[in-house]
Amino acid sequence: MGNSGNLRLSRVLLGVTAGIAAYKAAELSRLLIKQGHQVQVVMTPGAKNFVHELTFQSITGSQVRHMLFDPAHEAAMGHIELARWAEFVLIAPASADFIAKLYAGMADTLLHTLCLAVQAPIAIAPAMNRNMWANPAVQHNIMGLQQRGMTIWGPAVGDQACGDVGPGRMLEPLELSQRLKDYCHSSTGGSFIGRKVLVTAGPTYEPLDPVRFIGNRSSGKMGFAIAQALSDEGADTVLIAGPVNLMTPQGCQRINVQTARQMYDAVMEHIQDIDVFIGCAAVADYRPEMMLANKIKKGDAEMQITLVKNPDILQSVAALPKRPFCVGFAAETENLEEYAKAKLRAKNIDMIAANQVGEDQGFESDENALLVFWLEGEKQLSKQTKSTLAKQLVELVSEQLNKD
Ligand SMILES: Cc1cc2nc3c(=O)[nH]c(=O)nc-3n(C[C@H](O)[C@H](O)[C@H](O)COP(=O)(O)O)c2cc1C
């Protein structure tokens, strides 16, 4: 399996046939890779007239296959090996000709042969002129494939390359990649399908002057792991991140901010329709009263900086009239349980995950342990990697959410 987290259908065979929309399959292959799949492209011989195999090879990093009678690959029955490898087959674009031969059970190209040999699910994204699509022969073939359990994605209605307008366009690559993602989640039973979540992560930097700031040691790793775990469970995930040097979790919309007030504004801008809010960022409680326009010069032996309070993001979200399920984090160096329970009550939130900050645990570390409290219960999540911990926390949130 690749690095797709819970997208358990990792190995995708992308079949490309000879239609104008073949050029869009290049973008589709890129999106599938970005989504965490391993992608192997197989083209019909005709498809090579529309897009060069080098394009796919460069994007996927794998040699494109198109020849059935390929002495190099067939020494070890390459077509059967490929059929066994695939966990999902997506034909995009699927030409009328390809669909007809698939329905007839023909096997005169590598792609057709694979479709007969494969045990994985097959989805077809038809793309053709609207009159071709409306032709009873094409409709008959499509319905037949559907009856055999194949999934038909599209076509879309709109402008066509030939100048016509109507049904027949291939669904856009983004739409197809989203369909595959939804398919993966529904087949693996993602517990956050249809839910919108917002996660904050990382530190905030509160500027003193153009070169200095007051920050903290949060690495953002826990919040990023939570965003990934939620996305893997099918959540529509927005991640608002302070200044950290981390890859955006797959499938998440990321918004970068620097200061607590920017984070507050970004959260408030995106909080509408959010079902779950997880405030994992280490937001500065205070900021310098003002940021000086020029670098502060060394002067007296002492210097005073006046700090003023930042808005409390978690409390503000929890106080909204139509508020989401709210989860807070408490990083403490002492009296963990007492402080965490007090924060749960004071901020009127639904759940709090408390972690003891110490050596090899908490900030900057790859591992952590959490003590999670909600109104009627608590659970100790023992020390482990932040990604495993995130999955367990997400499971707890899901349990509590589904109680309501
Ligand atoms: C310029 C051009 C564009 C074509 N576009 C399409 C198309 O969008 N959809 C389609 O079903 N056939 C289209 N065709 C016809 C197919 O390329 C043809 O039926 C071919 O045999 C399909 O081969 P394949 O299914 O093995 O890839 C087009 C043909 C040409 C010459």
The ligand as an SDF file (V2000), in Angstrom:
LIG
                    3D

 31 33  0  0  0  0  0  0  0  0999 V2000
   -9.8560   13.6390  -33.4040 C   0  0  0  0  0  0  0  0  0  0  0  0
  -10.6570   12.5040  -32.8610 C   0  0  0  0  0  0  0  0  0  0  0  0
  -11.3380   12.6530  -31.6880 C   0  0  0  0  0  0  0  0  0  0  0  0
  -12.0820   11.5930  -31.1810 C   0  0  0  0  0  0  0  0  0  0  0  0
  -12.7530   11.7860  -29.9910 N   0  0  0  0  0  0  0  0  0  0  0  0
  -13.4920   10.7850  -29.5100 C   0  0  0  0  0  0  0  0  0  0  0  0
  -14.1730   10.9530  -28.2620 C   0  0  0  0  0  0  0  0  0  0  0  0
  -14.1070   11.9960  -27.6270 O   0  0  0  0  0  0  0  0  0  0  0  0
  -14.9110    9.9080  -27.8200 N   0  0  0  0  0  0  0  0  0  0  0  0
  -15.0090    8.7380  -28.4810 C   0  0  0  0  0  0  0  0  0  0  0  0
  -15.7150    7.8470  -28.0160 O   0  0  0  0  0  0  0  0  0  0  0  0
  -14.3500    8.5490  -29.6470 N   0  0  0  0  0  0  0  0  0  0  0  0
  -13.5970    9.5330  -30.1670 C   0  0  0  0  0  0  0  0  0  0  0  0
  -12.9350    9.3530  -31.3550 N   0  0  0  0  0  0  0  0  0  0  0  0
  -13.0000    8.0450  -32.0150 C   0  0  0  0  0  0  0  0  0  0  0  0
  -12.0410    7.0580  -31.3750 C   0  0  0  0  0  0  0  0  0  0  0  0
  -10.7320    7.5940  -31.3390 O   0  0  0  0  0  0  0  0  0  0  0  0
  -12.0470    5.7360  -32.0950 C   0  0  0  0  0  0  0  0  0  0  0  0
  -13.3140    5.1360  -31.9730 O   0  0  0  0  0  0  0  0  0  0  0  0
  -10.9730    4.7970  -31.6240 C   0  0  0  0  0  0  0  0  0  0  0  0
  -11.0600    3.6050  -32.3490 O   0  0  0  0  0  0  0  0  0  0  0  0
  -11.1190    4.4650  -30.1510 C   0  0  0  0  0  0  0  0  0  0  0  0
  -10.0400    3.6580  -29.7680 O   0  0  0  0  0  0  0  0  0  0  0  0
   -9.8670    3.0540  -28.3130 P   0  0  0  0  0  0  0  0  0  0  0  0
  -11.2190    2.9060  -27.7540 O   0  0  0  0  0  0  0  0  0  0  0  0
   -9.1850    1.7550  -28.5310 O   0  0  0  0  0  0  0  0  0  0  0  0
   -9.0230    3.9640  -27.5610 O   0  0  0  0  0  0  0  0  0  0  0  0
  -12.1760   10.3870  -31.8730 C   0  0  0  0  0  0  0  0  0  0  0  0
  -11.4810   10.2390  -33.0670 C   0  0  0  0  0  0  0  0  0  0  0  0
  -10.7400   11.2800  -33.5710 C   0  0  0  0  0  0  0  0  0  0  0  0
  -10.0100   11.1040  -34.8670 C   0  0  0  0  0  0  0  0  0  0  0  0
  1  2  1  0
  2  3  1  0
  2 30  2  0
  3  4  2  0
  4  5  1  0
  4 28  1  0
  5  6  2  0
  6  7  1  0
  6 13  1  0
  7  8  2  0
  7  9  1  0
  9 10  1  0
 10 11  2  0
 10 12  1  0
 12 13  2  0
 13 14  1  0
 14 15  1  0
 14 28  1  0
 15 16  1  0
 16 17  1  0
 16 18  1  0
 18 19  1  0
 18 20  1  0
 20 21  1  0
 20 22  1  0
 22 23  1  0
 23 24  1  0
 24 25  2  0
 24 26  1  0
 24 27  1  0
 28 29  2  0
 29 30  1  0
 30 31  1  0
M  END
$$$$
